Amino acid sequence: MIIPIRCFSCGKPIGHLWESFQERSLKGEDKKKILDSLGLDRYCCRAMLIGHVDLIDTAAQFKKF
């Protein structure tokens, strides 16, 4: 739902990189170049950003009253 603060596998902080990754990928920049420039070398950290699906808006529709 929300991007994790740290990578599940290695524990590297990645939460602060999500906004810049999302902005640059929406502009059409190559994802590999974005991840390289953000300093994400490990495949586990790369997978956390590439595989993330933002579902917070969908889940917010079903809140309890």
N, C-alpha and C positions, 0 to 999 in steps of 0.2 A: 504494500500500500504506500508506504512512505520510504524513501531511500534510506537504507541503514547508515548509521554514523560510521561504523567500522565494517570492514570486510569480514564476512563470516568465517573464512578460512584462515587468513593470515593476521587479521586484526589491524590492518593499516587503516587510518582514518580516510574515508572517501566521501562522506556526506557533504562536505563543503564544495566538492567538485561537481555536483549534480547540476546546478543551475548553469554554470558555464558550459558544461557538456551539452545540455539540452538546447541552449541558445545557439551554440555553434552548429549543432547537428540540424536544427531547423533551418538554418541559413543555407544548408546544402554542403557543408564542408565534410570531407572524408572522415569517417569515424576513427579509422586507424591513426590518422594524423592528429586528430583531437586527443585521443588517449595517449599518444606518444608525447605530445606537448604538455599534457597535464601531469606527466611523470608516472603513469600507471604502466609498469613493466610486467607485473605478474598477471597470468591469465585469470586468476580467481577475482582480482579486482576489476579487470576489464569486463568479465562476465557479469559482475554485479551491476555495472552501469548499462551495459548493452542489453541485458535481459530484464531490466526493470520495466514494469508496466504500472503506470500511475492510475490507481483505482480509487483514490480518495473521494473523488467527486461522485462516482457510482455508489460507493458505500454510504456516503452522506445522505443519499436519497431515502435510505431505509432506516433512519434513526428512530428510536422509540420515543413516544410522547409521554 
